[in-house]
Amino acid sequence: MADTPSATNTATELARERNREAADRTLMAWIRTALSLIGFGFGIGKFHDYVHTAGLETKLDPIHSLLIFGVSFMVLGLVGLLAAVIQHIRVLEQLNKRDFTYAATRPIGLAVAIVLLLIGIFGLVAVFL
């Protein structure tokens, strides 16, 4: 009688597998988001180089706002990806525990949205100055 598997063990293991796959999908989404941010920032940085090399840069932009704007996107993408990897590792460690209990994680998306808002405000100010 002790050799028969119980339905709760199967259900628990299937739930763990679904949670693991959800964590993997979340990490992949963050990889796509970070790659987009880094690529967009790189494009802006290269556009700054083109403007500077062509001599089109005027003295109206002493702080090189295009360069700061591009680097901001790249840094945000790198920091977001680092945070996502750390969160993924923590979720996997929780799932490997026998007494798994749900623990809320820090909202990386909210932090990225707030930083994007600040970058957008900087870009808006740089356009109007």
C-alpha positions as CSV (number, residue, x, y, z in Angstrom):
1,M,0.0,0.0,0.0
2,A,2.9,2.3,0.6
3,D,4.2,1.7,-2.9
4,T,1.2,3.3,-4.7
5,P,1.8,6.9,-5.7
6,S,-0.7,9.4,-4.4
7,A,-2.6,11.8,-6.5
8,T,-1.3,14.8,-4.5
9,N,2.3,13.9,-5.3
10,T,1.5,13.9,-9.0
11,A,-0.4,17.1,-8.8
12,T,2.3,18.7,-6.7
13,E,5.0,17.7,-9.2
14,L,2.9,18.9,-12.2
15,A,2.4,22.2,-10.4
16,R,6.1,22.5,-9.8
17,E,6.8,21.8,-13.5
18,R,4.2,24.4,-14.6
19,N,5.8,27.0,-12.2
20,R,9.2,26.2,-13.5
21,E,8.1,26.6,-17.1
22,A,6.3,29.9,-16.2
23,A,9.6,31.1,-14.6
24,D,11.5,30.2,-17.8
25,R,8.9,32.1,-19.9
26,T,9.2,35.1,-17.7
27,L,13.0,35.1,-18.1
28,M,12.7,34.8,-21.8
29,A,10.3,37.8,-21.9
30,W,12.8,39.8,-19.9
31,I,15.6,38.8,-22.3
32,R,13.5,40.1,-25.2
33,T,12.8,43.3,-23.4
34,A,16.4,43.9,-22.4
35,L,17.6,43.1,-25.9
36,S,15.1,45.7,-27.3
37,L,16.2,48.3,-24.8
38,I,19.9,47.7,-25.5
39,G,19.4,47.7,-29.2
40,F,17.4,50.9,-29.2
41,G,20.0,52.6,-27.0
42,F,22.7,51.4,-29.3
43,G,20.9,52.8,-32.3
44,I,20.5,56.2,-30.6
45,G,24.2,56.1,-29.6
46,K,25.2,55.4,-33.2
47,F,23.0,58.2,-34.4
48,H,24.8,60.5,-32.0
49,D,28.1,59.4,-33.4
50,Y,26.8,60.1,-36.9
51,V,25.6,63.6,-36.0
52,H,28.9,64.4,-34.2
53,T,31.0,63.1,-37.1
54,A,29.0,64.9,-39.7
55,G,29.5,68.2,-37.8
56,L,25.7,68.6,-37.4
57,E,26.0,68.9,-33.6
58,T,25.5,72.4,-32.5
59,K,26.5,74.2,-29.3
60,L,22.8,74.0,-28.3
61,D,23.4,70.6,-26.9
62,P,26.3,70.9,-24.5
63,I,25.4,67.8,-22.4
64,H,25.1,65.5,-25.4
65,S,21.6,64.5,-24.7
66,L,21.4,62.0,-27.5
67,L,24.4,60.1,-26.0
68,I,22.9,60.2,-22.5
69,F,19.5,59.1,-23.9
70,G,21.1,56.1,-25.7
71,V,23.3,55.1,-22.8
72,S,20.3,55.3,-20.4
73,F,18.4,52.7,-22.5
74,M,21.4,50.4,-22.7
75,V,22.0,50.6,-18.9
76,L,18.3,50.1,-18.2
77,G,18.3,47.0,-20.4
78,L,21.4,45.6,-18.7
79,V,20.1,46.3,-15.1
80,G,16.7,44.8,-16.0
81,L,18.3,41.7,-17.4
82,L,20.5,41.3,-14.3
83,A,17.5,41.7,-12.0
84,A,15.5,39.1,-14.1
85,V,18.3,36.6,-13.9
86,I,18.6,37.1,-10.1
87,Q,14.8,36.7,-9.7
88,H,14.8,33.6,-11.9
89,I,17.5,32.0,-9.8
90,R,15.6,32.8,-6.6
91,V,12.3,31.3,-8.0
92,L,14.1,28.1,-9.0
93,E,15.7,27.8,-5.5
94,Q,12.2,28.2,-4.0
95,L,10.7,25.6,-6.3
96,N,13.5,23.1,-5.4
97,K,12.5,23.2,-1.7
98,R,10.2,20.4,-0.6
99,D,8.1,22.8,1.5
100,F,7.5,25.3,-1.3
101,T,5.5,28.3,-0.3
102,Y,4.7,31.2,-2.5
103,A,6.7,34.4,-1.7
104,A,6.0,37.6,-3.6
105,T,8.9,38.8,-5.7
106,R,9.9,42.4,-6.3
107,P,8.1,43.9,-9.3
108,I,10.9,44.4,-11.9
109,G,8.5,45.5,-14.5
110,L,7.3,48.4,-12.3
111,A,10.9,49.5,-11.6
112,V,11.7,49.4,-15.4
113,A,8.5,51.4,-16.2
114,I,9.4,54.1,-13.6
115,V,12.9,54.4,-15.0
116,L,11.5,54.5,-18.6
117,L,9.2,57.3,-17.5
118,L,12.2,59.2,-16.1
119,I,14.2,58.7,-19.4
120,G,11.1,59.8,-21.3
121,I,10.9,63.0,-19.2
122,F,14.6,63.6,-19.8
123,G,14.1,63.1,-23.6
124,L,11.1,65.5,-23.6
125,V,13.1,68.2,-21.7
126,A,16.0,67.7,-24.1
127,V,13.8,68.2,-27.1
128,F,12.3,71.4,-25.9
129,L,15.6,73.0,-24.6
